[in-house]
Amino acid sequence: MSPLLSVAHLGKTFGLRKGLRGPREMLQAVDDVSFDIEAGTTLALVGESGAGKSTVVRLVLRLIEPDEGDVMFDGQDVRALNTKDLRSFRRNIQMIFQDPKSSLDPHLSAGASIVEPLQIHTSLGRAEQRRKASEALERVGMDSKDMGRRPADFSGGQLQRIAIARALVLEPKLLVCDEAVSGLDASVRAQVLNLLLDIQKERGLAYLFVTHDLATVGYFSQQIAVMQAGRILEHGPTAVVMSDPQDPYTQELLRAMPRPVPKALRTDASVQVDASVLAATDPNAGLPAERS
């Protein structure tokens, strides 16, 4: 069975100029990047800011053209798509961004924001558009009565749920989650991750989960690809990579992962707890709580 998304030997170089008349320098933003995502599974693309993760996403969506490499989605060569087929392709890949306050128009109601993709990609009538938008909003744990409210009326977690509803309303096959939970506090982050997992189970969705936060990766993804300076340094099953990382950079990222201090030690601020002690006392440190 072919993967839903297959990225092979992707490369992109940008020309940068220092100052108005400075010499033009070439930056290899993405270098020989390859990975597959199966339907109904999650690949976490992990790395620090500047690693090239966002450029990979833009290349996959063909928002920019690669210099080399191939992108296959659901059996189609993405680089060969014409304008009409490209619109259909983008309907099947939707994005959830880091900051819903920026990705949602503050002048549009929640309902109008969710309806907008239906207006662009379908020929449905207004009543059917609103029905689908209402269903999508309810699926993410909101009330259909919230359709008329503006973004300023919602909390950050609620706004991200609205953004998820907007992404789901077209019934895509793949969701790109670009730091989609990094701006939320721990409890809300766990709720949103659980929601995404439930939706994935229901609909067989695939996720490309772009993040710098390893604390959520072990809970959320089956595969992990670790990026640095435009290249994938380590790629494999999440449980294997996180338990036995081979690349020094992956090892460094895991050592830097924050771990909470055990409750028994929190009352004494003078106690310094070594990371190995935390790992021994709390093997799930840094991960969201298991769902009930």
C-alpha positions as CSV (number, residue, x, y, z in Angstrom):
1,M,0.0,0.0,0.0
2,S,1.5,3.4,-1.1
3,P,1.9,6.1,1.5
4,L,-0.6,9.0,1.5
5,L,2.3,11.5,1.3
6,S,5.8,10.7,0.0
7,V,8.6,13.2,0.0
8,A,11.8,12.2,-1.8
9,H,15.1,14.0,-1.9
10,L,13.5,17.5,-1.5
11,G,15.9,20.4,-1.8
12,K,15.6,24.2,-1.8
13,T,18.2,27.0,-1.9
14,F,17.5,30.7,-1.3
15,G,19.7,33.5,-2.5
16,L,20.3,36.1,0.3
17,R,21.9,39.5,0.0
18,K,23.5,41.4,2.8
19,G,22.5,45.0,2.4
20,L,21.3,46.6,-0.8
21,R,24.5,46.1,-2.7
22,G,26.1,43.3,-0.7
23,P,27.2,40.0,-2.3
24,R,24.5,37.4,-2.9
25,E,24.9,34.4,-0.7
26,M,23.2,31.0,-1.2
27,L,21.4,29.3,1.7
28,Q,20.6,25.6,1.5
29,A,17.3,25.8,3.5
30,V,16.3,22.2,2.7
31,D,18.8,19.5,1.7
32,D,17.8,16.0,0.6
33,V,14.8,15.6,2.8
34,S,12.8,12.4,2.4
35,F,9.9,10.9,4.5
36,D,6.6,9.1,4.1
37,I,3.3,9.5,5.9
38,E,0.8,6.6,5.9
39,A,-3.0,7.3,6.0
40,G,-4.2,7.5,9.6
41,T,-0.8,8.0,11.1
42,T,1.3,11.0,12.4
43,L,4.9,12.0,11.5
44,A,6.4,14.6,13.8
45,L,8.9,16.9,12.1
46,V,11.1,18.1,15.0
47,G,13.8,20.7,15.2
48,E,14.8,24.1,16.5
49,S,13.7,27.4,14.9
50,G,15.6,27.7,11.6
51,A,15.9,24.0,11.0
52,G,13.9,24.2,7.8
53,K,10.6,22.7,9.0
54,S,8.4,25.5,7.7
55,T,10.2,25.5,4.4
56,V,9.5,21.8,4.0
57,V,5.8,22.5,4.7
58,R,5.7,25.2,2.0
59,L,7.4,22.9,-0.4
60,V,5.0,20.0,0.3
61,L,2.0,22.4,-0.2
62,R,3.7,23.8,-3.4
63,L,3.5,27.3,-2.0
64,I,7.1,27.6,-3.2
65,E,8.7,25.4,-5.8
66,P,11.5,23.0,-4.9
67,D,14.9,23.0,-6.7
68,E,14.9,19.2,-6.7
69,G,13.1,16.2,-5.4
70,D,9.6,14.8,-5.6
71,V,6.3,15.1,-3.7
72,M,3.6,12.5,-4.2
73,F,0.2,12.8,-2.6
74,D,-2.4,10.2,-2.9
75,G,-0.8,8.8,-6.0
76,Q,-0.4,12.3,-7.7
77,D,2.8,14.0,-8.6
78,V,2.3,17.4,-6.8
79,R,5.0,19.2,-8.9
80,A,3.1,18.3,-12.1
81,L,-0.4,19.5,-11.0
82,N,-2.0,22.2,-13.0
83,T,-3.9,25.1,-11.4
84,K,-7.3,23.2,-11.3
85,D,-5.8,20.0,-9.8
86,L,-3.6,22.1,-7.4
87,R,-6.8,23.5,-5.9
88,S,-8.2,20.0,-5.4
89,F,-4.9,18.9,-3.9
90,R,-4.9,21.8,-1.4
91,R,-8.5,21.0,-0.4
92,N,-7.2,17.6,0.8
93,I,-4.3,19.1,2.8
94,Q,-5.4,21.7,5.4
95,M,-3.3,23.5,8.0
96,I,-3.6,24.4,11.7
97,F,-1.2,27.3,12.6
98,Q,0.5,28.1,15.9
99,D,-1.4,31.3,16.6
100,P,-5.1,31.2,16.0
101,K,-5.4,34.9,16.8
102,S,-3.3,35.6,13.7
103,S,-4.8,32.9,11.5
104,L,-8.4,33.8,12.2
105,D,-9.8,37.1,10.8
106,P,-10.7,39.2,13.9
107,H,-13.5,40.8,11.8
108,L,-15.2,37.5,10.9
109,S,-17.4,35.5,13.2
110,A,-16.4,31.9,14.1
111,G,-19.1,30.7,11.7
112,A,-17.9,32.9,8.8
113,S,-14.3,31.7,9.3
114,I,-15.4,28.1,9.1
115,V,-17.7,28.7,6.1
116,E,-14.9,30.5,4.1
117,P,-13.1,27.3,2.9
118,L,-16.5,25.9,1.7
119,Q,-17.1,29.0,-0.3
120,I,-13.7,28.7,-2.0
121,H,-13.6,25.0,-2.6
122,T,-17.3,23.9,-3.0
123,S,-20.5,24.9,-4.8
124,L,-22.7,24.2,-1.7
125,G,-25.5,26.6,-1.0
126,R,-25.5,28.9,2.1
127,A,-27.7,26.7,4.2
128,E,-25.6,23.6,3.6
129,Q,-22.4,25.6,4.2
130,R,-23.7,26.8,7.6
131,R,-24.9,23.3,8.5
132,K,-21.5,21.8,7.8
133,A,-19.8,24.6,9.7
134,S,-22.1,24.1,12.7
135,E,-21.3,20.3,12.7
136,A,-17.6,21.0,12.5
137,L,-17.8,23.4,15.4
138,E,-19.7,21.0,17.5
139,R,-17.2,18.2,16.7
140,V,-14.4,20.2,18.3
141,G,-16.4,20.6,21.5
142,M,-17.9,24.0,20.8
143,D,-21.5,25.1,20.8
144,S,-23.3,25.9,17.5
145,K,-24.5,29.1,19.3
146,D,-20.8,30.2,19.1
147,M,-21.2,30.6,15.3
148,G,-22.0,34.3,15.6
149,R,-19.3,35.3,18.0
150,R,-16.0,37.0,17.1
151,P,-12.5,35.8,17.9
152,A,-12.1,38.4,20.7
153,D,-14.8,36.6,22.6
154,F,-12.9,33.3,22.9
155,S,-9.9,32.0,24.9
156,G,-6.8,30.8,23.1
157,G,-7.8,27.1,23.5
158,Q,-11.3,27.9,22.0
159,L,-9.7,29.8,19.1
160,Q,-7.6,26.8,18.3
161,R,-10.6,24.6,18.3
162,I,-12.3,26.9,15.8
163,A,-9.2,26.8,13.7
164,I,-9.4,23.0,13.8
165,A,-13.0,23.1,12.8
166,R,-12.2,25.3,9.9
167,A,-9.5,22.8,8.8
168,L,-11.9,19.8,9.1
169,V,-14.9,21.3,7.3
170,L,-13.5,20.3,3.9
171,E,-12.9,16.7,5.1
172,P,-9.2,16.6,4.2
173,K,-7.0,13.6,4.2
174,L,-4.0,15.2,5.8
175,L,-3.7,18.0,8.4
176,V,-0.4,19.9,8.8
177,C,-0.2,21.0,12.4
178,D,2.5,23.8,12.4
179,E,3.3,24.3,16.1
180,A,-0.4,24.0,16.6
181,V,-0.3,23.5,20.4
182,S,2.9,25.2,21.4
183,G,1.1,28.5,22.3
184,L,-1.3,26.8,24.7
185,D,-0.9,26.1,28.4
186,A,-0.3,22.5,29.5
187,S,-3.9,21.5,30.3
188,V,-5.4,23.0,27.2
189,R,-2.6,21.5,25.1
190,A,-3.5,18.1,26.4
191,Q,-7.2,18.7,25.6
192,V,-6.4,19.8,22.0
193,L,-4.0,16.8,21.4
194,N,-6.6,14.4,22.7
195,L,-9.2,16.0,20.4
196,L,-6.8,15.6,17.4
197,L,-6.2,12.0,18.3
198,D,-9.9,11.3,18.5
199,I,-10.6,12.9,15.2
200,Q,-7.7,11.0,13.6
201,K,-9.2,7.7,14.9
202,E,-12.7,8.6,13.6
203,R,-11.7,9.8,10.2
204,G,-8.4,8.1,9.4
205,L,-6.7,11.4,9.0
206,A,-2.9,11.7,8.6
207,Y,-1.0,14.4,10.4
208,L,2.3,16.2,9.7
209,F,3.0,17.5,13.2
210,V,5.6,20.3,13.0
211,T,7.1,21.1,16.4
212,H,10.2,22.0,18.4
213,D,8.6,20.4,21.5
214,L,9.7,16.8,22.1
215,A,7.5,16.6,25.2
216,T,4.4,16.0,23.1
217,V,5.9,13.9,20.3
218,G,6.1,10.6,22.2
219,Y,2.4,10.9,23.0
220,F,1.2,12.0,19.7
221,S,3.2,10.5,16.8
222,Q,4.1,7.1,15.4
223,Q,7.1,8.4,13.4
224,I,9.6,11.1,14.0
225,A,12.0,13.0,11.8
226,V,14.6,15.2,13.5
227,M,15.8,18.2,11.4
228,Q,18.8,20.5,11.8
229,A,20.2,23.0,9.2
230,G,17.8,21.8,6.5
231,R,18.7,18.1,6.8
232,I,16.9,15.1,8.5
233,L,19.5,13.7,10.9
234,E,17.4,10.9,12.4
235,H,14.1,9.3,11.2
236,G,12.2,6.3,12.5
237,P,9.5,5.0,14.9
238,T,9.0,7.6,17.7
239,A,9.4,5.1,20.5
240,V,12.7,3.8,19.1
241,V,14.2,7.2,18.4
242,M,13.2,8.7,21.8
243,S,14.4,5.7,23.8
244,D,17.7,5.1,21.9
245,P,18.6,8.2,19.9
246,Q,21.6,7.7,17.6
247,D,22.4,11.2,16.5
248,P,24.2,13.6,19.0
249,Y,21.7,16.4,18.1
250,T,18.7,14.2,18.9
251,Q,20.4,13.2,22.2
252,E,20.9,16.9,22.9
253,L,17.3,17.8,22.2
254,L,16.1,15.0,24.5
255,R,18.4,16.1,27.3
256,A,17.0,19.6,27.0
257,M,13.4,18.4,27.2
258,P,11.9,20.0,30.4
259,R,10.8,17.6,33.0
260,P,8.6,18.5,36.0
261,V,9.9,18.1,39.5
262,P,8.2,15.3,41.4
263,K,5.5,16.4,43.9
264,A,7.5,15.0,46.8
265,L,10.4,17.5,46.0
266,R,8.4,20.6,45.1
267,T,8.1,21.9,48.6
268,D,11.9,22.4,48.9
269,A,13.1,25.0,46.5
270,S,16.7,24.3,47.4
271,V,16.6,20.7,46.1
272,Q,18.3,20.3,42.7
273,V,16.9,17.3,40.8
274,D,19.0,15.6,38.1
275,A,17.2,14.8,34.9
276,S,18.1,11.1,35.3
277,V,16.4,11.1,38.7
278,L,13.3,12.7,37.1
279,A,13.2,10.1,34.4
280,A,13.4,7.3,36.9
281,T,10.7,8.7,39.1
282,D,8.4,9.8,36.3
283,P,8.9,8.0,33.0
284,N,6.1,10.0,31.4
285,A,7.5,13.3,32.5
286,G,6.8,16.1,30.1
287,L,4.0,14.2,28.3
288,P,0.3,15.0,28.5
289,A,-1.7,12.8,30.9
290,E,-3.3,9.7,29.5
291,R,-6.9,10.1,28.3
292,S,-9.7,8.6,30.4
